[in-house]
């Protein structure tokens, strides 16, 4: 199924391809996606180095956790525990499944399923590999809000996975939606969800701030790569399209 925004985007890409050539447009698209991905990966590496050497941004971990503890209350603890479960191993897959099913039905295409599944698989792999390689301990249980969590801390899986999954779905909606206002609301809603998820992990004492920062950096880098691949595939399709 095709919609007006997608048609307009295709026409714009077709015009660019006429000016740059298909190969030129491929290179521009590749650079536009991979340069931010590389920069974000470097940011993630800087956070890891700060954690390993216990300096730089890692110096904020204990003060930020102390500030979070000072803001706690029974009601807020309960609300944020409920909210953080939306980014867990049950909540996030359920939310993603509903959103992807609706997108696939709306567009009559398997693209949302393929792109979101690829995104989730990559973020899960980074989460598991990062925890195994770094082996960082979570904040002490005495500083955490129950129910307690015992896996390694770096990076924050909730933060990384919510960034990638929510970001992928938001990207697809921006591509499909016809209203500029709807696209802006989609981006803002996704951003608020991701930021709130990461900060909830710190508030509840389940992660250090740097666990969340590196998760956001890795998640954005992976998103940049996925979106670049999707855009490249669209550009390649221009070879089979008539001139706009």
N, C-alpha and C positions, 0 to 999 in steps of 0.2 A: 504494500500500500504506500502511496506517495502523498505528501502533504505540501502545502504551500511553502512553508519555511525551507523544507528540504529541497523543493524544486528551485527556489531562489538561490539557495546555497550552491546547488549543482550548476546553475547558470553562471554564477560568479566564478566558480572554479573553472568552468569551461572557457570563459573569457580570459582568465589568467593563463590557462593552458595555451590559448592561441598566442598570447604575447610571449610567454616564457618557454613554450614547448612543454610537453608532458613531463619530460625528464627534468627540466628546470623547475617545474612546479613540485615535482617529487622531492627534489633537493631542498627547496625552500621550506616545504612542509616538514621534512625530516629535521632540518636545522631548527625550525621554530619549536619543535617538540623536544628534541634531544638536548639542546643547550640548557633549557630550564631544568630538565631531568638531571643533567650533570651537575649543575650548580646546587640543586637540592641534595644530591648525593654527597657533595662536598660538605654541605651544612651538617648532614647526618654524621659524616665522619668527624667533623669538628666537635659535635656533641659527644660522640663516643670517646674521643681523645680527652675531652674535659672530664668525663666520668672516670676514665682509666687513671688519669693523673690527679683526680680530685681537686681540680681548680677550674677557673673560668666560670662558665654558666652553671657548673655543678655546685658551685658555692651557694646557689640559690635554693638547693633542694631542701635543706633543713629549715631555713627561715620560712619558705613558702608552706611547708607542711605545718609548721608551728602556727602560722597565720590561719591556715585552714582549720586546724583544731580549735582555734579561738572562736570561730564562727559557727561551730556545730550546735545543733539543738535536736531533740528527739524527732520533731516533725520534719525538719530538713534532712536529717539522716535517713528517715524512712523514704521520703520522696526521692532523694538522689540514689538510694539503693535500688528502688523500683526503676528509676530511669536508667541507671547503669546496666541493669539486666537486659535492656533493649539492645545493648551492644555486645552481649555475651554469645555463648555458643548455641543458645537456643533462640533468643530474641532476635538477633540480627539476621540469621538465615530465614526465619519466618517472615520478617518484614521485607527482606529482599525477594523472597519467593512470591509474595503477594504483588509487590511492585513490578517485578519482571513479568509475571503472568498477565498483568493488566497492560503492560507495554507491548508484549508480544501480540495480545489479542487486538489492541488498538491499531498497531502497525501491520498486523498480519505478516510478521517477520520473526525469524529466530535470532536476529542480531542482538536484541537486548539480553537474551539468555546466554548467548555465546560470549558477549563482551563482559557481562557481569560475572559469569562463571570463571572466565579467565582472570578477571580482576581479583576475585575472591581467592582463587587458587594461589595466585602470586603473593597476595598479602598474608595468607596463612603460612606459606612457605617461609616468607621473611620473618614472620613472628616466631615460628618454631626454630628456625636456624639461628636467629638473633638470641633467643633465650638460651639455647644450647651453647653457643659460642662464647657469650659474655658471662653467663652464670651469675648475674647480679642478684643480690638478696632484696626482697621487698622491705619497705619500712617495718619497724618492729610491730608485732601484733598488738602491743600495748597502745600504739598510736593509730590503730586501724578500727574501723567500724565493722562489726560482724554483719554477715557471715565472712569469715576470714578466707584468704586465698593463699596458696602455698607454692605455686609455680614460680619460676624465675621472673624477675621484674623487668628486664630490659630486652626489647622495647615493650611498651604497653600494647597488648593485643587488641583490647577494646578500641583504643585510639587509632591504631593502624588500620584495623579491619573496617571500622566505621568510616574512616576517611576514604578508603578505597571504594567500598560498596556504595556509600551515600554519594560520593563524588561521581561514580560511574552512572548511577541512576539520574543524578542531577544533570550530568552532561547530556545524556540521551533525551531528557525532557527539554533541555535548551535547544537541542537539534529539532525536536518534533513540534514544540509549541509554536503557535502562530503569533501570540501576543507578546510584545516586548515587556509589558508589565508582568505577565505571567513568568517570563524567563528570569526577570530580576528577582521576583518573589521566590522562585525555585532555587536560585543561587544563594540568596540570603538564608532561606530555610535550611538548606543543606549545610551552609557554613555554621549557622547557630547550633545545629544538631551535633556537628563534629566537634566544635569547640567546647560545647557543654559536656559532651561525652568525655573528652580528655580531662577537663577540669574536675569532673565528678570523680575521676579515678584518684586525683590528688587529694581532693576534699575528704574522700572516704579512707585515705591512708593506704590504698592498695598499690599505689605507685609513687615514685619520685617524679618531680616536675620534668627532669631530663628524660625519663622513660617516655613521657608523653611528647616532648619536643622532638625526639629522634623518630618516634612513630609518625608524627605529622610530616616530618621531612621525607622519610622513606615513602609514606603513602602518596604524597604529592608527586614525588619523582616517578613512582610506578604509574600514577594516573597520567602524567605527562607522556610516558611511553605508550600507554594503551590508547590514549586519544590520538597520538601521532600515528600509530598503526592504523587506527580506524580512518583517519583522514587520508592516509596514503592509499588505502584500499579504495576510497571514494575517488581519489585522483586517477587511479589506474582504470576505473570504470569509465572515465571520460573518453578513453580510446574507442569505446563502443557507442558513444553518444553523438548525435548530430550537432553541428555547430550551433551555438545559441544565437 
